[in-house]
Amino acid sequence: MEKKKIESLQLLRVMAFLGILIEHCGGLLLGAWGVSVFLVLSGFLMVYNNYTEDLKCSFVSRITFSLRRIERLYPLHVITWLLAIPYAIGTMINCTRTEMCFKLLGNSVLNLSLIQSWVPNEKVYFSFNAVSWYLSTIVFCYFMFPVLIKKIKSNGWKFCVKSIVFTVGVQLFLALISKHIEKLPFAIEHELCDLNKWITYISPIYRLGDFYVGCCLGYFFITRQNQGKNICKPYIYTLAEIGSVVLVVLSCVLFLSGIGNGLGLSLIFLPSTCVLVWSFTLNKGIITRFLKKLKPLVYIGDLSGYCFLIHQLIIKYLETVAVRLFDISHFQVWLIVALTLFATVTSALLYRRIFNRFLKKHERI
């Protein structure tokens, strides 16, 4: 049974989604940060909502658990796959008809079975609706969650601290070594020359680390809450929120400047993301108190999962129809951002309404 939603975290979801949306519209490169926020938040909220549950760790039970977590998103995934087929065909115009059929069939099987993110090839994990790689990765995190939470609860906070250090160490090692491997001749020959991107941004095994750190944060929050600890003065919470925002800005600047390239596409954001999630979870500073008054943003936060899956296809259709037809140039990026946001939120609302009606009819039957 899910607990009451933490509104400040819904706002954080909105900010993460907007970062991804802006990058995909051709603006600032904030997508990697947004994905890191989504993963850490997912881990945190999984612990927050399921801490008292007795989850079974058998293989079949974990499959069932993970599929239930995405039951509202999977039909939308199928819809976006169908809508993306014309664009997928457009990328294969130089292929023979037989090659095109095999590629479409193979990528479709991988996409619909949510295993495309396990293939270290951009043409596969970004096929059809490109952002669906995230669904492929997060479903693996959900599959592993019952094992992770059992381990965390049975070993306590000291184990969490040690395991976080170990996890980050492994991620750093993989980021550094993949950067060198992708330069080798065999990597280039077998289209693995962007191996660093796949490992540090797409790979379910690597991104499980971000999710796990979020789980540990959730455990720290739950145990702190149970102990009734609230010893900080109000201004401390405000300073923590301001500090977390400054850290996020600093990590983004380092990423955009290329200084953190050796850390891959995600690790540079992990520390600041953790601080941001924690400070927003406490929900007692000026920033979160102000943001909570912006109810439309909280509402969009509830739709963020749907919006994430929809937005990139809308961008493609807008660029095809509006941009090319009317030759928009000067305010192109921000106009596309505004149009995409409106169309995405509208589509997400429509989908949720139809899906909820379908569920009600199904329950009656």
C-alpha positions in Angstrom: 0.0 0.0 0.0 1.5 3.3 -1.1 1.9 6.1 1.5 0.9 9.7 1.1 2.9 11.3 -1.7 5.7 13.7 -0.9 4.7 16.8 -3.0 8.2 18.2 -3.0 9.5 15.0 -4.7 6.7 15.3 -7.3 8.1 18.8 -8.1 11.6 17.3 -8.4 10.2 14.9 -11.0 8.9 17.9 -12.9 12.3 19.5 -12.9 14.0 16.3 -14.0 11.5 15.9 -16.8 11.9 19.5 -18.0 15.7 19.0 -18.1 15.2 16.0 -20.4 12.6 17.8 -22.5 14.8 20.8 -23.0 17.8 18.7 -24.2 15.6 16.7 -26.6 14.3 20.0 -28.0 17.9 21.1 -28.8 18.5 23.2 -25.6 20.9 22.8 -22.7 22.3 19.3 -22.2 20.4 18.5 -18.9 19.0 15.1 -19.9 21.6 13.0 -18.1 21.0 14.9 -14.9 17.2 14.4 -15.3 17.7 10.6 -15.8 19.9 10.4 -12.7 17.2 12.2 -10.7 14.5 9.7 -11.9 16.6 6.7 -11.0 17.6 7.9 -7.5 14.0 9.0 -6.9 12.7 5.7 -8.0 14.9 3.8 -5.6 14.0 6.2 -2.7 10.2 5.9 -3.4 10.3 2.2 -3.8 11.6 1.9 -0.2 9.3 4.6 1.1 6.2 2.9 -0.4 7.2 -0.8 0.3 9.3 -0.7 3.4 6.8 -2.6 5.6 5.8 -5.1 2.8 7.0 -8.7 3.0 8.2 -9.1 -0.6 9.1 -12.5 -1.9 12.5 -13.0 -3.5 11.8 -15.9 -5.8 12.4 -15.4 -9.5 8.8 -15.7 -10.5 7.6 -13.4 -7.6 10.1 -10.7 -8.7 9.0 -10.9 -12.3 5.4 -10.4 -11.2 6.4 -7.6 -8.9 8.3 -5.7 -11.5 5.6 -6.1 -14.2 3.0 -4.7 -11.7 5.2 -1.6 -11.3 4.9 -0.8 -15.0 1.4 -2.0 -15.7 0.2 1.6 -16.3 3.1 2.5 -18.5 3.4 -0.6 -20.6 0.3 0.0 -22.8 1.6 3.5 -23.5 4.9 1.9 -24.4 3.2 -0.2 -27.0 1.3 2.8 -28.4 4.5 4.8 -28.7 6.2 1.9 -30.4 3.5 1.8 -33.0 3.7 5.5 -33.6 7.4 5.3 -34.0 7.4 2.7 -36.7 7.3 5.2 -39.6 10.4 7.0 -38.2 12.2 3.6 -37.7 11.5 2.8 -41.3 12.8 6.2 -42.3 16.2 5.4 -40.7 16.5 2.2 -42.9 16.0 3.7 -46.3 19.4 2.4 -47.4 18.7 -1.2 -46.4 17.2 -3.8 -48.7 13.6 -4.9 -48.0 14.8 -8.1 -46.4 17.3 -6.3 -44.1 14.6 -3.8 -43.2 12.1 -6.5 -42.2 14.7 -8.4 -40.1 15.8 -5.2 -38.3 12.3 -4.1 -37.7 11.3 -7.5 -36.4 14.3 -7.9 -34.2 14.2 -4.4 -32.7 10.4 -4.8 -32.1 10.9 -8.0 -30.2 13.6 -6.4 -28.0 11.5 -3.3 -27.4 8.2 -5.0 -26.6 10.0 -7.5 -24.3 11.8 -4.6 -22.6 15.3 -5.9 -23.1 16.7 -3.4 -25.6 18.9 -1.6 -23.0 20.9 -4.8 -22.6 22.3 -4.5 -26.2 25.3 -2.2 -26.4 24.3 -0.8 -29.8 22.7 2.7 -30.1 20.7 1.5 -33.1 19.0 -1.1 -30.8 18.5 0.7 -27.5 17.4 3.9 -29.1 15.3 2.2 -31.7 11.6 3.2 -32.2 10.7 5.5 -29.2 14.2 6.2 -28.1 13.4 7.0 -24.5 11.8 3.6 -23.9 15.3 2.3 -23.0 14.7 3.8 -19.6 11.6 1.5 -19.1 13.8 -1.4 -20.0 16.4 -0.4 -17.4 14.0 0.5 -14.6 12.1 -2.8 -14.9 15.3 -4.6 -14.1 15.8 -2.3 -11.1 12.2 -3.2 -9.9 13.1 -6.9 -10.5 16.1 -6.6 -8.2 14.3 -4.5 -5.6 12.9 -7.3 -3.3 16.5 -8.6 -2.9 18.0 -5.2 -2.3 15.5 -4.1 0.3 15.8 -7.4 2.1 19.6 -7.0 2.2 19.3 -3.4 3.4 16.8 -4.1 6.2 18.7 -7.1 7.5 22.1 -5.3 7.6 21.3 -1.8 8.7 22.7 1.7 8.0 26.4 0.8 8.3 26.1 -1.8 5.6 24.3 0.8 3.4 27.2 3.3 3.8 29.8 0.7 2.9 27.8 -0.6 0.0 27.2 2.9 -1.4 31.0 3.5 -1.3 31.6 0.1 -3.0 28.8 0.8 -5.6 30.2 4.2 -6.6 33.7 2.7 -6.7 32.6 0.0 -9.2 30.8 2.6 -11.3 33.9 4.8 -11.4 36.0 1.8 -12.4 33.6 0.8 -15.2 33.4 4.4 -16.4 37.2 4.8 -16.7 37.9 1.4 -18.2 35.0 1.7 -20.8 36.4 5.0 -21.9 39.7 3.2 -22.9 38.1 0.0 -24.3 36.0 1.9 -26.8 39.2 3.2 -28.4 40.4 -0.3 -29.3 40.1 -1.6 -32.9 37.7 -4.4 -32.1 35.3 -2.0 -30.4 35.2 0.3 -33.5 34.9 -2.7 -35.8 31.9 -4.1 -33.9 30.1 -0.8 -33.5 31.1 -0.6 -29.8 32.9 2.7 -30.2 30.3 4.3 -27.9 30.7 1.7 -25.2 31.2 4.3 -22.5 27.8 5.8 -23.3 26.1 2.4 -23.1 27.8 1.4 -19.8 27.5 4.7 -17.9 24.1 5.8 -19.2 22.0 2.9 -20.5 23.2 -0.4 -19.0 20.7 -1.8 -16.5 23.6 -3.3 -14.4 25.4 0.1 -14.1 22.2 2.1 -13.5 21.1 -0.3 -10.8 23.8 1.4 -8.8 22.0 4.7 -9.0 18.7 3.0 -8.1 20.4 1.2 -5.1 21.8 4.5 -3.7 18.3 5.9 -3.9 17.0 2.8 -2.0 19.6 3.5 0.8 18.5 7.1 1.0 14.9 5.8 1.4 16.1 3.5 4.2 17.9 6.4 6.0 14.8 8.5 5.7 12.4 5.8 7.0 14.6 4.9 10.0 15.2 8.6 10.8 11.4 9.1 10.7 10.8 6.1 12.9 13.2 7.5 15.5 11.5 10.8 15.5 14.7 12.8 14.8 14.1 16.5 14.1 16.8 18.4 15.7 17.7 21.0 13.1 16.6 24.6 13.2 14.4 25.8 10.3 17.1 27.8 8.6 19.3 24.7 8.3 16.8 23.1 6.0 16.7 26.2 3.8 20.5 26.2 3.6 20.5 22.5 2.8 18.1 23.1 -0.1 20.1 26.1 -1.4 23.3 24.1 -1.1 21.8 21.1 -3.0 20.7 23.4 -5.9 24.2 24.9 -6.0 25.7 21.4 -6.1 23.4 20.5 -9.0 24.4 23.6 -10.9 28.1 22.9 -10.3 27.8 19.3 -11.5 25.9 20.5 -14.6 28.6 23.1 -15.3 31.4 20.5 -14.9 29.5 18.1 -17.3 28.8 20.8 -19.9 32.4 22.0 -19.8 33.7 18.5 -20.4 35.7 18.4 -17.2 33.8 15.3 -15.9 34.0 13.3 -19.2 36.1 10.6 -17.5 33.2 9.9 -15.2 30.8 8.9 -18.0 27.3 10.3 -18.4 25.9 9.8 -15.0 28.3 9.4 -12.1 29.1 13.2 -12.0 25.5 13.9 -11.1 25.0 11.2 -8.4 26.4 13.1 -5.4 24.4 16.3 -6.1 21.3 14.3 -7.0 21.4 12.5 -3.7 21.8 15.7 -1.7 19.0 17.3 -3.7 16.6 14.3 -3.2 17.4 14.3 0.6 16.9 18.0 1.1 13.7 18.0 -0.9 12.4 15.0 1.0 12.8 16.8 4.4 10.4 19.3 2.9 11.1 22.1 5.4 13.0 24.8 3.6 11.9 27.9 1.9 12.4 26.5 -1.6 10.2 23.4 -1.1 7.5 25.4 0.8 7.3 27.9 -2.1 7.3 25.2 -4.8 4.5 23.3 -3.1 2.2 26.3 -3.7 2.6 25.8 -7.4 -0.1 23.1 -7.6 -0.1 22.7 -11.4 3.6 21.6 -11.2 2.7 19.0 -8.5 -0.1 17.8 -10.9 2.4 17.5 -13.8 4.7 15.5 -11.4 2.0 12.9 -11.1 2.0 12.6 -14.9 5.8 12.6 -15.3 6.1 8.9 -16.2 3.6 9.2 -19.0 5.1 12.5 -20.2 8.5 11.0 -20.3 7.4 8.2 -22.6 5.4 10.5 -24.9 7.5 13.6 -25.3 10.2 12.6 -27.8 7.7 11.3 -30.3 5.8 14.6 -30.1 9.0 16.5 -30.7 9.6 14.4 -33.9 6.1 15.1 -35.2 6.4 18.8 -34.4 9.7 19.1 -36.2 8.3 17.2 -39.2 5.0 19.1 -39.4 5.5 22.6 -37.8 9.1 23.4 -38.1 9.7 22.3 -41.7 6.3 23.6 -42.9 6.6 27.1 -41.3 10.4 27.4 -41.2 10.6 28.6 -37.6 14.1 29.6 -36.8 14.8 32.4 -34.2 12.9 31.0 -31.2 12.8 27.5 -32.5 14.1 25.7 -29.4 11.9 27.4 -26.8 8.9 27.4 -29.1 9.3 23.7 -29.5 9.7 23.3 -25.7 6.5 25.2 -25.1 4.5 23.3 -27.8 5.9 19.9 -26.8 5.2 20.5 -23.1 1.6 21.5 -23.8 1.0 18.6 -26.2 2.8 16.1 -23.9 0.8 17.0 -20.8 -2.5 17.0 -22.8 -1.7 13.6 -24.2 -0.7 12.2 -20.8 -3.9 13.4 -19.3 -5.9 11.8 -22.1 -4.1 8.5 -21.8 -4.5 8.4 -18.0 -8.2 9.1 -18.3 -8.8 6.4 -20.9 -6.6 3.9 -19.0 -8.5 4.6 -15.7 -11.9 4.2 -17.4 -10.7 0.9 -18.9 -9.6 -0.3 -15.4 -13.0 0.6 -13.9 -14.8 -1.3 -16.6 -12.5 -4.3 -16.2 -13.1 -4.3 -12.4 -16.9 -4.3 -12.9 -16.6 -7.3 -15.3 
